[in-house]
Amino acid sequence: MNLQSQAIALLAASIVRPFALVVAAWLVLRLFRVQHPASRHAVWTAVLVGMLLLPVVSEMAPHWMVPVLPSKQEAAMKTPAPAVVSLSLSHRDMAGGTAGQKAGGRAEALTPLSQTLILWGYFAGLFAMVAYRMAGRVLLWIVRSKSRPLRRWLRESHDVVAPFTVGLLRPVVILPIAWREWSAGMRRAVLAHEFAHLRRRDTLVSALAWCVRCLFWFHPFAWWVSRKVSELAELACDVAALERVGDPIEYSRMLLGFAAAVGRAGHRVALPGLAMATSSGIDRRIDSVFELSDEKMRRLARPGVLLAFAGVPVMCLAATVGLGVSGGRRQPPMPATPVAPVQIAQVRPPVVTVPAPPPPAFDAASIRPSTDSGGGGRGEPLAGAPLEFTPGRVISLGGATTRRLIMEAYHLTQYQLSGGPGWLDSEKFELEAKAADAAANESQLRAMLRTLLSQRFRLVVSRETREMPVYALVVAKGGPKLHESKEGEAIPTTGKELEALGVMPPPRVGERLAGQLFNRYTMEEFASELSNDPKFDRPVVDKTGIQGSYLIGLRWYADGDITTAMQEWLGLRLEAQKAQAEVLVIDHIERPSEN
């Protein structure tokens, strides 16, 4: 899973998992019959902390999927299974049977465009929330810088109409300039309320709530819990103020007066602080004031200890458990067997499906260990002679390694095959296989060879795209020097025939020949031929942009190399680059069963 998919999965989990924290907090309050606003404030503050920690714990904790939905296999058993239909694969298809499985998984997931739009939408909301928060901080800095200090923790300002508490590390109380006209009882009540905020460090909790709202701006629980924490903080400080005033009626009138002033002032009090009274929800606030004065409220003796013992297991459980399909055991990958296309016969009603025919297979095949035990690792020439494909028949009497068999079956270069045990390069096998159709072409024979590897070697493969060092085949300075092969033109079978056409350089007298090649190639086929040469330590990819087929003949000698000869005679050269290349990965393989 890439980073973008992980981010989408984390956002999706962040929608459901906070529900466990909210339910746990509600149960704690109900079971212990907690009524005091300070204790309730501590419980809901713990929920805010848990929401911030959940994404981190989710990434660190193991995941346990609870089966609540039927698996695909169970669902398939309850419904008629349609026929297996697949596209015909070319001789260069590296995915085999695994490609269909991975394509089905991708069809069920979000497309990359959808994932990108979701992430952009989330970050746009996050940016808007942070920008709004920063605008409030700038406004607060302006108000605080213009205010005048009265005491160490007390200031006054012309820009506020109600007392409020601001600041994180060094919080202060800012009073409106009209505080000098207040009665002594009103001053005591206001200072008791605001200093209670300082003692309780409510400004830090308010900042925590803002962080939760910014990160989880899309979640209704983030807004509801933040608003709940703010209301309970005011009620907890109301309790401290009532202890000093002792008269809930007078205190309620004072709150109503501040709320009316705030309502008239509007945006002038929209600061990121703790205002003593606001116009919203003042009716509920007044009702709560009278309840606080009349009853002896039940509270938690040690809320920190209780929340630690109850909250940590709940948070870990919420981060660990997810909802998944039934049947937790992972199904093994299907063997890399190509499936031929079929026609579906359908009658309505009922639906009638035609089963897919068996994959193409040889009529007779023999695989025997080779008596030639010569090695040949991945960096050396491939062991044994290449397979010989003739109409209706595949043979390798000289013996070939299993890696060579796989490469021939999927028509790969040695750098496009990854994985597998060591015996793939050390043990060789003699293969002789015959098709029922004596006219079967090379493409059909390769498909049969893939079926043979799946059945006799239990081969299972998958396809990956990797960035790897490559040699790019490009046009050299001066342009290409190629002899185009026309449609229907016979392919020369000897180097002398190519010499007569001026395609291949004549041999040098008295110099030792190091190597030669000649055939009709497309540029892609020529690059593939070079990739299989042990002289090259990386695959060769065609980046010439040249189309069509060409007669190519090369000779190189002990005092030179193939790259020099290629540049001088063909007008082509190699550049070291990095590129994305498809790689066939061996997931499982066994030594072949007996004939």
TIROLO-618332 format. One line per 3 residues: their letters; for each residue x, y, z of C-alpha. Coordinates in nm, 4 decimals. Each point is the difference from the previous one (the first is absolute). Layout:
<nodes>
a) X:Y:Z; ...
</nodes>
This chain:
<nodes>
mnl) 0.0000:0.0000:0.0000; 0.1341:0.3372:-0.0992; 0.0101:0.3126:0.2152
qsq) -0.3139:0.1486:-0.1564; -0.2022:-0.3159:0.0673; 0.1293:-0.0131:0.3591
aia) -0.1143:0.3589:0.0556; -0.3474:-0.0814:-0.1370; -0.0202:-0.3077:0.2249
lla) 0.1033:0.2064:0.3031; -0.2670:0.2630:-0.0718; -0.2628:-0.2719:-0.0409
asi) 0.0997:-0.1593:0.3308; -0.0097:0.3428:0.1695; -0.3693:0.0254:-0.0810
vrp) -0.1025:-0.3170:0.1869; 0.2528:-0.0531:0.2793; -0.0724:0.3164:0.2084
fal) -0.3496:-0.1402:0.0524; 0.1496:-0.2517:0.2468; 0.1517:0.2835:0.2071
vva) -0.3275:0.1946:0.0111; -0.1970:-0.3082:0.1048; 0.2591:-0.0854:0.2684
awl) -0.0170:0.3561:0.1408; -0.3800:-0.0095:0.0079; 0.0068:-0.3361:0.1836
vlr) 0.2460:0.1326:0.2600; -0.2229:0.2996:0.0701; -0.3098:-0.2204:0.0238
lfr) 0.1506:-0.2795:0.2091; 0.1607:0.2345:0.2555; -0.2928:0.2467:-0.0152
vqh) 0.2369:0.2917:-0.0439; -0.1747:0.3373:0.0298; 0.2688:0.2522:0.0863
pas) 0.1034:0.1975:-0.3122; 0.3710:-0.0143:0.0926; -0.0028:-0.3823:-0.0018
rha) -0.2067:-0.0149:-0.3176; 0.2399:0.2489:-0.1567; 0.2939:-0.2305:0.0831
vwt) -0.1725:-0.2986:-0.1634; -0.0760:0.1815:-0.3262; 0.3482:0.1522:-0.0039
avl) 0.1360:-0.3550:0.0096; -0.2097:-0.0725:-0.3100; 0.1684:0.2922:-0.1803
vgm) 0.3431:-0.1329:0.0943; -0.1016:-0.3462:-0.1191; -0.1167:0.1337:-0.3366
lll) 0.3394:0.1637:-0.0532; 0.1900:-0.3158:0.0962; -0.2193:-0.2466:-0.1905
pvv) 0.1681:0.0451:-0.3428; 0.3459:-0.0511:0.1535; -0.1066:-0.3047:0.2020
sem) -0.1808:-0.1388:-0.3059; 0.3243:0.0015:-0.1995; 0.2028:-0.1608:0.2790
aph) -0.2495:-0.2586:0.1254; -0.0712:-0.3357:-0.1689; -0.3293:-0.0218:-0.1863
wmv) -0.2698:-0.2534:0.0791; -0.2863:-0.0153:-0.2469; -0.3386:-0.0985:0.1471
pvl) -0.1932:-0.2075:-0.2598; -0.3390:0.1684:-0.0430; -0.0508:-0.0340:-0.3767
psk) -0.0006:-0.3180:-0.2095; 0.3162:-0.0633:-0.1928; 0.0087:-0.0057:-0.3769
qea) 0.0394:-0.3763:0.0037; -0.3083:-0.0447:0.2215; -0.2002:0.2387:-0.2120
amk) 0.1023:-0.1837:-0.3124; -0.1228:-0.3311:0.1463; -0.3469:0.1475:0.0512
tpa) -0.0349:0.1378:-0.3546; 0.0461:-0.1613:-0.3391; 0.3613:0.0324:-0.1098
pav) 0.0387:0.1676:-0.3415; 0.2401:-0.1377:-0.2562; 0.3609:0.1029:0.0238
vsl) 0.0710:0.2465:-0.2784; 0.3409:0.1506:-0.0699; 0.1758:0.1855:-0.2803
sls) 0.2397:-0.1807:-0.2273; 0.3557:0.0611:0.1213; 0.2838:0.0917:-0.2336
hrd) 0.3277:-0.1911:0.0027; 0.1543:0.2819:0.2061; -0.2683:-0.0004:0.2721
mag) 0.1878:-0.0541:0.3256; -0.2943:-0.0188:0.2401; -0.1446:-0.3364:-0.1008
gta) -0.2949:-0.1021:0.2122; 0.0885:0.2500:0.2739; -0.0896:0.3044:-0.2060
gqk) -0.3710:-0.0770:0.0099; 0.0038:-0.0318:0.3767; 0.1771:0.3332:0.0544
agg) -0.2237:0.1778:-0.2484; -0.3033:-0.1127:0.1953; 0.1476:0.1418:0.3214
rae) 0.0685:0.3318:-0.1652; -0.3542:0.0204:-0.1350; -0.1393:-0.0145:0.3526
alt) 0.2301:0.2713:0.1371; -0.0133:0.3718:-0.0514; 0.1578:0.1246:-0.3171
pls) 0.3175:0.2101:0.0334; -0.1975:0.3069:-0.1121; -0.2599:-0.0559:0.2742
qtl) 0.2727:-0.0448:0.2611; 0.1703:0.3194:-0.1140; -0.3254:0.1988:0.0119
ilw) -0.0768:-0.1285:0.3507; 0.3444:0.0941:0.1290; -0.0149:0.3438:-0.1629
gyf) -0.3421:0.0553:0.1548; 0.1286:-0.0970:0.3453; 0.3041:0.2265:-0.0220
agl) -0.2124:0.2859:-0.1323; -0.2237:-0.0260:0.3085; 0.3043:-0.0274:0.2268
fam) 0.1534:0.3105:-0.1576; -0.3244:0.1963:0.0432; -0.0236:-0.0970:0.3690
vay) 0.3628:0.0881:0.0715; -0.0330:0.3301:-0.1879; -0.3064:0.0912:0.2066
rma) 0.1854:-0.0907:0.3184; 0.3011:0.2099:-0.1002; -0.2238:0.2977:-0.0804
grv) -0.1434:-0.0244:0.3510; 0.3480:-0.0158:0.1508; 0.1000:0.3164:-0.1883
llw) -0.3116:0.1799:0.1262; 0.0726:-0.1163:0.3539; 0.3600:0.1237:-0.0221
ivr) -0.1249:0.3424:-0.1091; -0.2528:0.0197:0.2864; 0.2496:-0.1216:0.2589
sks) 0.2737:0.2373:-0.1170; -0.2390:0.2960:0.0296; -0.1271:-0.1023:0.3453
rpl) 0.1355:0.1514:0.3201; 0.1345:-0.2129:0.2891; -0.1650:0.0266:0.3412
rrw) 0.1555:-0.2889:0.1916; 0.2263:-0.2914:-0.0932; -0.2897:-0.2086:-0.1357
lre) -0.2408:0.2819:-0.0737; -0.0384:0.2503:-0.2841; -0.2679:0.2405:-0.1293
shd) -0.0935:0.0924:-0.3567; -0.2343:0.2311:-0.1931; -0.0447:-0.2710:-0.2686
vva) -0.1920:-0.2531:0.2113; -0.3494:0.0183:0.1521; 0.0160:-0.3108:0.2215
pft) 0.2798:-0.1519:0.2077; 0.1911:-0.2874:-0.1549; 0.3165:-0.2036:0.0556
vgl) 0.2675:-0.0399:-0.2682; 0.3522:-0.1398:-0.0376; 0.1614:-0.3427:0.0064
lrp) 0.3255:0.0170:0.1940; -0.0737:0.3239:0.1872; -0.3777:0.0435:-0.0016
vvi) -0.1515:0.3278:0.1167; -0.3467:0.1360:0.0690; -0.1096:0.2997:-0.2078
lpi) -0.2827:0.2132:0.1430; -0.2117:0.2539:-0.1878; 0.0727:0.3610:0.0856
awr) -0.3385:0.0240:0.1710; 0.1148:-0.2249:0.2858; 0.0596:0.3094:0.2153
ews) -0.3762:0.0599:0.0110; -0.0807:-0.3508:0.1258; -0.1139:-0.0694:0.3531
agm) 0.2341:-0.1744:0.2427; -0.2040:-0.3240:-0.0198; 0.0107:0.0011:-0.3780
rra) 0.3786:0.0476:0.0054; 0.0430:-0.2897:0.2398; -0.2154:-0.2269:-0.2166
vla) 0.1792:0.0911:-0.3246; 0.3471:-0.0389:0.1471; -0.0964:-0.3295:0.1670
hef) -0.1294:-0.1309:-0.3338; 0.2984:0.1103:-0.2083; 0.2652:-0.1002:0.2547
ahl) -0.1613:-0.3443:0.0111; 0.0808:-0.0229:-0.3722; 0.3625:0.0803:0.0803
rrr) 0.0231:-0.2614:0.2756; -0.1607:-0.2685:-0.2160; 0.2157:0.0848:-0.3066
dtl) -0.3113:0.0152:-0.2148; 0.1806:0.1980:-0.2692; 0.2195:-0.3034:-0.0718
vsa) -0.3065:-0.2228:-0.0279; -0.1593:0.2577:-0.2307; 0.3079:-0.0098:-0.2240
law) -0.0147:-0.3805:0.0022; -0.3642:0.0165:-0.1103; 0.0980:0.2309:-0.2844
cvr) 0.2664:-0.2458:-0.1163; -0.2551:-0.2796:-0.0034; -0.2447:0.2137:-0.1972
clf) 0.2699:0.0914:-0.2524; 0.1206:-0.3573:-0.0569; -0.3471:-0.1568:0.0110
wfh) -0.1964:0.2877:-0.1507; -0.2098:-0.2525:-0.1936; -0.1080:-0.1937:0.3115
pfa) -0.3143:0.1075:0.1908; 0.1355:-0.1550:0.3224; 0.2984:0.2392:-0.0087
wwv) -0.2319:0.3018:-0.0015; -0.2468:-0.1423:0.2506; 0.2646:-0.1064:0.2550
srk) 0.1857:0.3328:-0.0358; -0.3193:0.1954:0.0618; -0.0829:-0.2274:0.2958
vse) 0.3429:0.0593:0.1543; -0.0377:0.3779:-0.0396; -0.3438:0.0024:0.1644
lae) 0.1147:-0.2178:0.2903; 0.3055:0.2209:0.0574; -0.2289:0.3017:0.0463
lac) -0.2308:-0.1937:0.2322; 0.2949:-0.1211:0.2106; 0.1124:0.3616:0.0414
dva) -0.3599:0.1035:0.0764; 0.0160:-0.2333:0.2994; 0.3059:0.1888:0.1288
ale) -0.1745:0.3350:-0.0576; -0.3192:-0.1103:0.1786; 0.2057:-0.0997:0.3025
rvg) 0.1146:0.3629:0.0234; -0.3318:0.1665:-0.0895; -0.2470:-0.2421:0.1563
dpi) -0.2914:0.1496:-0.1937; -0.0885:-0.1848:-0.3269; -0.2600:0.2630:-0.0955
eys) 0.2499:0.2865:0.0128; 0.2612:-0.2091:-0.1772; -0.2502:-0.0897:-0.2739
rml) -0.0837:0.3669:-0.0551; 0.3684:0.0724:-0.0345; 0.0386:-0.2751:-0.2628
lgf) -0.3034:0.1286:-0.1911; 0.1493:0.3489:-0.0037; 0.3299:-0.1234:-0.1400
aaa) -0.1788:-0.2180:-0.2587; -0.2058:0.3006:-0.1191; 0.3170:0.2089:-0.0322
vgr) 0.1711:-0.2773:-0.1964; -0.3003:-0.0287:-0.2307; 0.0072:0.3728:-0.0734
agh) 0.3782:0.0049:-0.0561; 0.0032:-0.2896:-0.2494; 0.3397:-0.0583:-0.1614
rva) 0.1903:0.2198:0.2468; 0.0017:-0.2835:0.2537; 0.0668:-0.2867:-0.2436
lpg) 0.3380:-0.0751:0.1578; 0.1644:-0.3411:0.0578; -0.0481:0.0206:0.3768
lam) -0.2446:-0.0975:0.2725; -0.2737:0.2639:0.0173; -0.1956:0.0026:0.3270
ats) -0.3325:0.0247:-0.1826; -0.1227:-0.0233:-0.3593; -0.3412:0.0541:-0.1521
sgi) -0.0292:-0.3601:-0.1227; -0.1357:-0.2548:0.2471; -0.0473:0.2504:0.2803
drr) -0.3395:-0.1467:0.0948; 0.1497:-0.3423:0.0714; 0.2859:0.1660:0.1843
ids) -0.2412:0.1820:0.2355; -0.1934:-0.3216:0.0673; 0.3271:-0.1766:0.0836
vfe) 0.0987:0.2805:0.2400; -0.3083:-0.0605:0.2124; 0.0590:-0.3761:-0.0069
lsd) 0.3592:0.0521:0.1121; -0.1121:0.2106:0.2964; -0.2739:-0.2343:0.1202
ekm) 0.1546:-0.3454:-0.0146; 0.3022:-0.1692:0.1402; 0.1527:-0.1458:-0.3132
rrl) 0.1787:-0.3327:-0.0256; 0.3559:0.0221:-0.1321; 0.2958:-0.2290:-0.0730
arp) 0.2513:-0.0197:0.2831; 0.3038:-0.0648:-0.2216; -0.1011:0.0558:-0.3638
gvl) 0.3548:-0.0337:-0.1343; 0.0490:-0.3512:0.1418; -0.3445:-0.1180:-0.1116
laf) 0.0351:0.1380:-0.3502; 0.3464:-0.1523:-0.0390; -0.1215:-0.3467:0.0999
agv) -0.3195:0.0202:-0.2055; 0.1067:0.2190:-0.2923; 0.3268:-0.1618:-0.1068
pvm) -0.1503:-0.3496:-0.0579; -0.2962:0.1517:-0.1829; 0.2278:0.2059:-0.2251
cla) 0.2238:-0.2999:-0.0752; -0.3024:-0.2172:-0.0767; -0.1461:0.2671:-0.2290
atv) 0.3324:0.0330:-0.1824; 0.0481:-0.3752:-0.0373; -0.3429:-0.1299:-0.0962
glg) -0.1434:0.0584:-0.3450; -0.2962:-0.1327:-0.1924; 0.0714:-0.2528:-0.2732
vsg) -0.1403:-0.2907:-0.1921; -0.0495:-0.3453:0.1472; 0.2596:-0.2614:-0.0616
grr) 0.3193:0.1486:0.1346; 0.2353:-0.2482:-0.1661; 0.1762:0.1380:-0.3020
qpp) -0.0610:-0.2019:-0.3128; 0.3154:-0.1152:-0.1812; 0.0661:0.1581:-0.3405
mpa) -0.1239:-0.1849:-0.3055; 0.2537:-0.1676:-0.2253; 0.1187:0.2002:-0.2969
tpv) -0.2140:-0.1887:-0.2538; -0.1395:0.1944:-0.2966; -0.3699:-0.0418:-0.0623
apv) -0.1333:0.0016:-0.3509; -0.2940:0.2260:-0.0874; -0.3441:-0.1629:-0.0073
qia) -0.3450:0.0939:-0.1153; -0.2753:0.0296:0.2602; -0.3344:-0.1502:-0.0898
qvr) -0.2789:0.1665:0.1929; -0.3676:-0.0727:0.0169; -0.2405:0.2152:0.1972
ppv) -0.1288:-0.1295:0.2299; 0.1927:-0.1907:0.1332; 0.3611:0.1021:-0.0695
vtv) 0.2022:-0.2753:-0.1652; 0.3776:0.0319:-0.0094; 0.2503:-0.1943:-0.2057
pap) 0.3070:-0.1138:0.1971; 0.3368:0.1117:-0.1285; 0.1964:-0.2646:-0.1914
ppp) 0.3229:-0.1309:0.1511; 0.3155:0.2024:-0.0699; 0.2018:-0.0952:-0.3073
afd) 0.2295:-0.2913:0.0733; 0.2390:-0.2289:-0.1797; -0.1236:-0.3369:-0.1234
aas) 0.3202:-0.1605:0.1347; 0.2831:0.1499:0.2033; 0.3152:-0.1431:0.1546
irp) 0.2153:0.1768:0.2630; 0.3135:-0.1798:0.1186; 0.2975:0.1181:0.2070
std) 0.2912:0.0759:-0.2291; 0.3259:-0.1907:0.0356; 0.1831:0.3265:-0.0765
sgg) 0.0371:0.1614:0.3449; 0.1873:0.3068:-0.1248; -0.0871:0.3111:0.1993
ggr) -0.0800:0.3400:-0.1241; -0.1384:0.2535:0.2433; -0.1970:0.3118:-0.0697
gep) 0.3104:0.1995:-0.0845; 0.1401:-0.2755:-0.2286; -0.1274:-0.1331:-0.3337
lag) -0.3214:-0.1923:0.0510; 0.0692:-0.3711:0.0428; -0.0824:-0.2272:-0.2901
apl) -0.1082:0.0638:-0.3544; -0.3047:0.2190:-0.0685; -0.3286:-0.1725:-0.0659
eft) -0.0769:-0.0862:-0.3567; -0.3515:0.0889:-0.1118; -0.1125:-0.1790:-0.3145
pgr) -0.3614:-0.0384:-0.1235; -0.1795:-0.2143:0.2582; 0.3119:-0.0764:0.2049
vis) 0.2336:0.1395:0.2709; 0.3322:-0.1648:0.0757; 0.3163:0.0626:0.2034
lgg) 0.2175:-0.3097:-0.0205; 0.3065:0.1831:0.1300; -0.1725:0.0733:0.3286
att) -0.1282:0.3328:0.1312; -0.0300:0.1466:0.3459; -0.3452:0.0521:0.1446
rrl) 0.0591:0.3743:-0.0157; 0.0624:-0.0355:-0.3745; -0.3239:-0.1969:-0.0389
ime) -0.1980:0.2740:0.1766; 0.1651:0.2709:-0.2066; -0.0811:-0.1836:-0.3224
ayh) -0.3599:-0.0650:0.1089; -0.0646:0.3685:0.0750; 0.2463:0.1298:-0.2624
ltq) 0.2046:0.2000:0.2528; 0.3550:0.1219:0.0330; 0.2109:-0.1232:0.2909
yql) -0.0519:0.3322:0.1846; -0.3797:-0.0211:-0.0161; -0.0176:-0.3105:0.2203
sgg) 0.0414:0.0331:0.3761; -0.0082:-0.2303:0.3003; 0.0081:-0.3762:0.0303
pgw) 0.2332:-0.2488:0.1729; 0.3605:-0.0554:-0.1007; -0.0627:-0.3279:-0.1845
lds) -0.1733:0.1961:-0.2779; 0.3490:0.0919:-0.1286; 0.1952:-0.3131:0.0925
ekf) -0.2241:-0.2944:-0.0971; -0.0735:-0.0589:-0.3687; -0.2739:-0.1990:-0.1679
ele) -0.0471:-0.1489:-0.3439; -0.3375:0.0889:-0.1444; -0.1802:-0.1552:-0.2920
aka) -0.3635:0.0928:-0.0538; -0.2393:-0.0559:-0.2877; -0.3318:0.1707:-0.0709
ada) -0.3048:-0.1808:-0.1353; -0.0107:0.2533:-0.2815; 0.3069:-0.0588:-0.2143
aan) -0.0294:0.3551:-0.1374; -0.0061:0.1781:0.3412; 0.2033:0.3199:-0.0248
esq) 0.2552:0.1401:0.2447; -0.2526:0.2155:0.1885; -0.2281:-0.3002:0.0563
lra) 0.2948:-0.2152:0.1072; 0.1075:0.2610:0.2582; -0.3533:0.0008:0.1471
mlr) 0.0175:-0.3814:0.0277; 0.3424:0.0295:0.1643; -0.1479:0.2350:0.2620
tll) -0.2678:-0.2600:0.0738; 0.2688:-0.2697:0.0279; 0.1990:0.2091:0.2507
sqr) -0.3121:0.0598:0.2058; -0.0923:-0.3686:0.0122; 0.3391:-0.1693:0.0317
frl) 0.2001:0.2651:0.1870; -0.2964:0.1471:0.1985; 0.1134:0.3417:-0.1241
vvs) -0.1788:0.3050:0.1414; 0.1049:0.3450:-0.1216; -0.1040:0.3631:0.0368
ret) 0.0865:0.3174:-0.1853; 0.1625:0.3135:0.1416; 0.1240:0.3271:-0.1456
rem) 0.3372:0.1049:0.1344; 0.2473:0.2780:-0.0668; 0.3339:-0.1501:-0.0923
pvy) 0.3254:0.0957:-0.1744; -0.0250:-0.0622:-0.3751; 0.1871:0.0675:-0.3202
alv) -0.2081:0.2095:-0.2377; 0.0493:-0.0839:-0.3664; 0.0100:0.3387:-0.1772
vak) 0.1049:0.1394:-0.3364; 0.3665:0.1055:-0.0122; 0.1260:0.3283:-0.1395
ggp) -0.0209:-0.0108:-0.3801; -0.3233:-0.2009:-0.0075; -0.0795:-0.3702:-0.0380
klh) 0.1645:-0.2246:-0.2620; -0.2617:-0.2717:-0.0345; -0.1154:-0.2202:-0.2877
esk) -0.3786:-0.0158:0.0000; -0.1534:-0.3430:-0.0556; -0.2936:0.0181:-0.2383
ege) -0.3209:-0.1989:0.0326; 0.0418:-0.3536:-0.1311; 0.3785:0.0275:-0.0351
aip) 0.1866:-0.3198:0.0866; 0.2228:0.0082:0.3071; 0.3653:-0.0811:-0.0779
ttg) 0.1169:-0.3082:0.1837; 0.3759:0.0620:-0.0118; 0.2327:0.2870:0.0663
kel) 0.1303:-0.0158:-0.3613; -0.3470:0.0771:-0.1347; -0.0174:0.3085:0.2222
eal) 0.3507:0.0999:-0.1098; -0.1133:-0.0144:-0.3609; -0.2862:0.2373:0.0829
gvm) 0.2380:0.2385:0.1760; -0.1788:-0.0578:0.3330; 0.2800:-0.1810:0.1845
ppp) 0.3682:0.0989:0.0045; 0.2398:-0.2534:-0.1504; 0.2253:-0.1915:0.2410
rvg) 0.3398:0.1435:0.0846; 0.2847:-0.2213:-0.1064; 0.2324:-0.1056:0.2817
erl) -0.2196:0.1297:0.2860; -0.1800:-0.2241:0.2462; -0.3768:0.0306:-0.0262
agq) -0.1599:0.0667:0.3411; -0.3636:-0.0251:-0.1072; -0.2576:0.0632:-0.2707
lfn) -0.3741:0.0181:-0.0521; -0.2221:0.0359:-0.3051; -0.3746:-0.0225:-0.0525
ryt) -0.3014:0.2103:-0.0793; -0.1031:0.2108:0.2997; -0.2281:0.2766:0.1061
mee) 0.1790:0.2428:0.2306; -0.1875:-0.1469:0.2954; 0.1105:-0.3528:-0.0952
fas) 0.3571:0.1177:-0.0518; 0.0025:0.1575:0.3484; -0.1351:-0.3265:0.1434
els) 0.2781:-0.1933:-0.1776; 0.2618:0.2286:0.1525; -0.1550:-0.0411:0.3474
ndp) 0.0682:-0.3722:-0.0142; 0.3672:0.0535:-0.0780; 0.2063:-0.0689:0.3166
kfd) 0.2243:0.2974:-0.0811; -0.2713:0.2366:0.1207; -0.0632:0.0362:0.3734
rpv) -0.3434:0.1573:-0.0476; -0.2935:-0.0338:-0.2421; -0.0072:0.1893:-0.3289
vdk) -0.3183:0.1911:-0.0919; -0.0842:0.1486:-0.3361; -0.0189:0.3800:-0.0039
tgi) 0.0930:0.0575:-0.3644; -0.3541:0.0735:-0.1115; 0.0736:-0.1940:-0.3219
qgs) -0.2864:-0.2106:-0.1370; 0.0099:-0.2972:-0.2368; 0.2280:-0.3012:-0.0462
yli) 0.3649:0.0109:-0.1026; 0.2690:-0.2452:-0.1074; 0.2767:0.0341:0.2593
glr) 0.3406:-0.1626:-0.0100; 0.2870:0.0652:0.2435; 0.3485:-0.1357:0.0625
wya) 0.2308:0.1058:0.2818; 0.3517:-0.1058:0.0824; 0.2279:-0.0556:0.2977
dgd) 0.1365:0.3551:-0.0153; -0.3455:0.1597:0.0077; -0.3522:-0.0644:0.1245
itt) -0.3534:-0.0206:-0.1303; -0.0870:0.3589:0.0987; 0.2828:0.1444:-0.2134
amq) -0.0931:-0.2197:-0.2970; -0.3661:0.0937:0.0375; 0.0750:0.3727:-0.0024
ewl) 0.2366:-0.0198:-0.2999; -0.2061:-0.2381:-0.2150; -0.3630:0.0656:0.1022
glr) 0.0066:0.3599:0.1204; -0.1455:-0.1032:0.3387; 0.1401:0.0388:0.3491
lea) -0.0846:-0.0796:0.3626; -0.0646:0.2507:0.2802; -0.0081:-0.0909:0.3706
qka) -0.3369:0.1098:0.1409; -0.2689:-0.0971:0.2499; -0.3435:-0.1062:-0.1170
qae) -0.3172:-0.1752:0.1136; -0.0016:-0.3621:-0.1162; -0.2438:-0.2840:0.0510
vlv) 0.1423:-0.2915:0.1944; -0.1410:-0.3495:0.0405; 0.0370:-0.1118:0.3631
idh) 0.0098:-0.3702:0.0871; -0.2286:-0.0424:0.3013; 0.0168:-0.3816:0.0184
ier) 0.1672:-0.2831:-0.1900; 0.0837:-0.3663:0.0637; 0.2252:-0.2508:-0.1718
pse) -0.1928:-0.1707:-0.2805; -0.2041:-0.3068:0.0618; 0.0994:-0.3231:-0.1701
n) -0.1138:-0.0697:-0.3557
</nodes>
